[in-house]
Amino acid sequence: MGLGVRSPVAAACAGLGGGFAIFLEAHSRRLELGLYMLQHSVESLARRVRAAGLVPRIPGEDAAIFAASMAVLMQAYFADKAMLRAPYAKTLRFFVGDTAPSLTETATQL
């Protein structure tokens, strides 16, 4: 097995190097970077599974992946609004409003 561009070893090394690069980021940005990479990882996994013939092409698949990614962001927003940086929180607040309390605020009221 060669170490060409498409070899599994080269892909594993690239993934390992990219994965450890998160430790170069500031601690406060790691969550954002993780959420960003989660969406791309899910999309890449869906393409690989489809290319292997394990699942058929699903109409609206891109929209479903986007919706799942937004669900993760929405969960983070409602769990603790301070978890997300201001630009993300402001964008989500524009779409969903600021009327609902976060889960941490609800838990402290109990």
CNS distance restraints for C-alpha pairs under 8 A (distance, minus, plus):
assign (resid   1 and name CA) (resid   7 and name CA) 7.77 0.50 0.50
assign (resid   2 and name CA) (resid   7 and name CA) 6.85 0.50 0.50
assign (resid   3 and name CA) (resid   7 and name CA) 5.57 0.50 0.50
assign (resid   3 and name CA) (resid   9 and name CA) 6.64 0.50 0.50
assign (resid   3 and name CA) (resid  10 and name CA) 6.21 0.50 0.50
assign (resid   4 and name CA) (resid  10 and name CA) 7.09 0.50 0.50
assign (resid   5 and name CA) (resid  10 and name CA) 6.50 0.50 0.50
assign (resid   5 and name CA) (resid  11 and name CA) 7.94 0.50 0.50
assign (resid   6 and name CA) (resid  10 and name CA) 6.98 0.50 0.50
assign (resid   6 and name CA) (resid  11 and name CA) 7.14 0.50 0.50
assign (resid   7 and name CA) (resid  11 and name CA) 6.42 0.50 0.50
assign (resid   8 and name CA) (resid  12 and name CA) 6.03 0.50 0.50
assign (resid   9 and name CA) (resid  13 and name CA) 6.15 0.50 0.50
assign (resid  10 and name CA) (resid  14 and name CA) 6.12 0.50 0.50
assign (resid  11 and name CA) (resid  15 and name CA) 6.07 0.50 0.50
assign (resid  12 and name CA) (resid  16 and name CA) 5.98 0.50 0.50
assign (resid  13 and name CA) (resid  17 and name CA) 6.06 0.50 0.50
assign (resid  14 and name CA) (resid  18 and name CA) 6.04 0.50 0.50
assign (resid  15 and name CA) (resid  19 and name CA) 5.86 0.50 0.50
assign (resid  16 and name CA) (resid  20 and name CA) 6.23 0.50 0.50
assign (resid  17 and name CA) (resid  21 and name CA) 6.26 0.50 0.50
assign (resid  18 and name CA) (resid  22 and name CA) 7.28 0.50 0.50
assign (resid  20 and name CA) (resid  24 and name CA) 7.82 0.50 0.50
assign (resid  21 and name CA) (resid  25 and name CA) 7.32 0.50 0.50
assign (resid  22 and name CA) (resid  30 and name CA) 6.60 0.50 0.50
assign (resid  22 and name CA) (resid  33 and name CA) 7.62 0.50 0.50
assign (resid  23 and name CA) (resid  27 and name CA) 7.85 0.50 0.50
assign (resid  23 and name CA) (resid  30 and name CA) 7.98 0.50 0.50
assign (resid  25 and name CA) (resid  29 and name CA) 6.51 0.50 0.50
assign (resid  25 and name CA) (resid  30 and name CA) 6.48 0.50 0.50
assign (resid  26 and name CA) (resid  30 and name CA) 6.68 0.50 0.50
assign (resid  29 and name CA) (resid  33 and name CA) 6.23 0.50 0.50
assign (resid  30 and name CA) (resid  34 and name CA) 6.00 0.50 0.50
assign (resid  31 and name CA) (resid  35 and name CA) 6.18 0.50 0.50
assign (resid  32 and name CA) (resid  36 and name CA) 6.10 0.50 0.50
assign (resid  32 and name CA) (resid  84 and name CA) 7.50 0.50 0.50
assign (resid  33 and name CA) (resid  37 and name CA) 6.10 0.50 0.50
assign (resid  34 and name CA) (resid  38 and name CA) 5.99 0.50 0.50
assign (resid  35 and name CA) (resid  39 and name CA) 6.70 0.50 0.50
assign (resid  35 and name CA) (resid  72 and name CA) 7.85 0.50 0.50
assign (resid  35 and name CA) (resid  73 and name CA) 7.60 0.50 0.50
assign (resid  36 and name CA) (resid  40 and name CA) 6.91 0.50 0.50
assign (resid  37 and name CA) (resid  41 and name CA) 5.94 0.50 0.50
assign (resid  38 and name CA) (resid  42 and name CA) 6.12 0.50 0.50
assign (resid  38 and name CA) (resid  69 and name CA) 7.63 0.50 0.50
assign (resid  39 and name CA) (resid  43 and name CA) 6.26 0.50 0.50
assign (resid  39 and name CA) (resid  65 and name CA) 7.48 0.50 0.50
assign (resid  39 and name CA) (resid  66 and name CA) 7.52 0.50 0.50
assign (resid  39 and name CA) (resid  69 and name CA) 5.64 0.50 0.50
assign (resid  40 and name CA) (resid  44 and name CA) 6.03 0.50 0.50
assign (resid  41 and name CA) (resid  45 and name CA) 6.03 0.50 0.50
assign (resid  42 and name CA) (resid  46 and name CA) 6.14 0.50 0.50
assign (resid  42 and name CA) (resid  65 and name CA) 7.29 0.50 0.50
assign (resid  43 and name CA) (resid  47 and name CA) 6.31 0.50 0.50
assign (resid  43 and name CA) (resid  62 and name CA) 8.00 0.50 0.50
assign (resid  43 and name CA) (resid  65 and name CA) 6.75 0.50 0.50
assign (resid  44 and name CA) (resid  48 and name CA) 6.21 0.50 0.50
assign (resid  45 and name CA) (resid  49 and name CA) 6.09 0.50 0.50
assign (resid  46 and name CA) (resid  50 and name CA) 6.09 0.50 0.50
assign (resid  47 and name CA) (resid  51 and name CA) 5.99 0.50 0.50
assign (resid  48 and name CA) (resid  52 and name CA) 6.13 0.50 0.50
assign (resid  49 and name CA) (resid  53 and name CA) 6.48 0.50 0.50
assign (resid  49 and name CA) (resid  54 and name CA) 5.58 0.50 0.50
assign (resid  49 and name CA) (resid  55 and name CA) 6.41 0.50 0.50
assign (resid  50 and name CA) (resid  54 and name CA) 5.90 0.50 0.50
assign (resid  50 and name CA) (resid  55 and name CA) 5.27 0.50 0.50
assign (resid  50 and name CA) (resid  56 and name CA) 6.17 0.50 0.50
assign (resid  50 and name CA) (resid  57 and name CA) 6.66 0.50 0.50
assign (resid  57 and name CA) (resid  61 and name CA) 7.72 0.50 0.50
assign (resid  60 and name CA) (resid  64 and name CA) 6.34 0.50 0.50
assign (resid  61 and name CA) (resid  65 and name CA) 6.25 0.50 0.50
assign (resid  62 and name CA) (resid  66 and name CA) 6.19 0.50 0.50
assign (resid  63 and name CA) (resid  67 and name CA) 6.03 0.50 0.50
assign (resid  64 and name CA) (resid  68 and name CA) 6.16 0.50 0.50
assign (resid  65 and name CA) (resid  69 and name CA) 6.22 0.50 0.50
assign (resid  66 and name CA) (resid  70 and name CA) 6.13 0.50 0.50
assign (resid  67 and name CA) (resid  71 and name CA) 6.07 0.50 0.50
assign (resid  68 and name CA) (resid  72 and name CA) 6.56 0.50 0.50
assign (resid  69 and name CA) (resid  73 and name CA) 6.63 0.50 0.50
assign (resid  70 and name CA) (resid  74 and name CA) 6.01 0.50 0.50
assign (resid  71 and name CA) (resid  75 and name CA) 6.04 0.50 0.50
assign (resid  72 and name CA) (resid  76 and name CA) 6.29 0.50 0.50
assign (resid  73 and name CA) (resid  77 and name CA) 6.12 0.50 0.50
assign (resid  74 and name CA) (resid  78 and name CA) 6.13 0.50 0.50
assign (resid  74 and name CA) (resid  92 and name CA) 7.56 0.50 0.50
assign (resid  75 and name CA) (resid  79 and name CA) 5.86 0.50 0.50
assign (resid  76 and name CA) (resid  80 and name CA) 6.23 0.50 0.50
assign (resid  76 and name CA) (resid  81 and name CA) 7.30 0.50 0.50
assign (resid  76 and name CA) (resid  83 and name CA) 6.90 0.50 0.50
assign (resid  76 and name CA) (resid  84 and name CA) 7.41 0.50 0.50
assign (resid  77 and name CA) (resid  81 and name CA) 4.84 0.50 0.50
assign (resid  77 and name CA) (resid  82 and name CA) 7.90 0.50 0.50
assign (resid  77 and name CA) (resid  83 and name CA) 7.08 0.50 0.50
assign (resid  77 and name CA) (resid  84 and name CA) 6.79 0.50 0.50
assign (resid  77 and name CA) (resid  89 and name CA) 6.95 0.50 0.50
assign (resid  77 and name CA) (resid  92 and name CA) 7.63 0.50 0.50
assign (resid  77 and name CA) (resid 102 and name CA) 7.52 0.50 0.50
assign (resid  78 and name CA) (resid 100 and name CA) 7.89 0.50 0.50
assign (resid  78 and name CA) (resid 101 and name CA) 7.32 0.50 0.50
assign (resid  78 and name CA) (resid 102 and name CA) 4.71 0.50 0.50
assign (resid  78 and name CA) (resid 103 and name CA) 6.05 0.50 0.50
assign (resid  79 and name CA) (resid 102 and name CA) 5.32 0.50 0.50
assign (resid  79 and name CA) (resid 103 and name CA) 4.67 0.50 0.50
assign (resid  79 and name CA) (resid 104 and name CA) 6.22 0.50 0.50
assign (resid  80 and name CA) (resid  84 and name CA) 7.94 0.50 0.50
assign (resid  80 and name CA) (resid 102 and name CA) 5.51 0.50 0.50
assign (resid  80 and name CA) (resid 103 and name CA) 6.50 0.50 0.50
assign (resid  80 and name CA) (resid 104 and name CA) 6.12 0.50 0.50
assign (resid  81 and name CA) (resid  89 and name CA) 6.80 0.50 0.50
assign (resid  81 and name CA) (resid 102 and name CA) 6.54 0.50 0.50
assign (resid  84 and name CA) (resid  88 and name CA) 6.21 0.50 0.50
assign (resid  84 and name CA) (resid  89 and name CA) 5.88 0.50 0.50
assign (resid  85 and name CA) (resid  89 and name CA) 6.18 0.50 0.50
assign (resid  86 and name CA) (resid  90 and name CA) 5.90 0.50 0.50
assign (resid  87 and name CA) (resid  91 and name CA) 6.21 0.50 0.50
assign (resid  88 and name CA) (resid  92 and name CA) 6.22 0.50 0.50
assign (resid  89 and name CA) (resid  93 and name CA) 5.93 0.50 0.50
assign (resid  90 and name CA) (resid  94 and name CA) 6.14 0.50 0.50
assign (resid  91 and name CA) (resid  95 and name CA) 6.66 0.50 0.50
assign (resid  92 and name CA) (resid  96 and name CA) 6.02 0.50 0.50
assign (resid  92 and name CA) (resid  97 and name CA) 7.46 0.50 0.50
assign (resid  93 and name CA) (resid  97 and name CA) 4.56 0.50 0.50
assign (resid  93 and name CA) (resid  98 and name CA) 5.63 0.50 0.50
assign (resid 101 and name CA) (resid 105 and name CA) 6.10 0.50 0.50
assign (resid 101 and name CA) (resid 106 and name CA) 6.50 0.50 0.50
assign (resid 102 and name CA) (resid 106 and name CA) 6.36 0.50 0.50
assign (resid 103 and name CA) (resid 107 and name CA) 6.12 0.50 0.50
assign (resid 104 and name CA) (resid 108 and name CA) 6.26 0.50 0.50
assign (resid 105 and name CA) (resid 109 and name CA) 6.41 0.50 0.50
assign (resid 106 and name CA) (resid 110 and name CA) 6.68 0.50 0.50
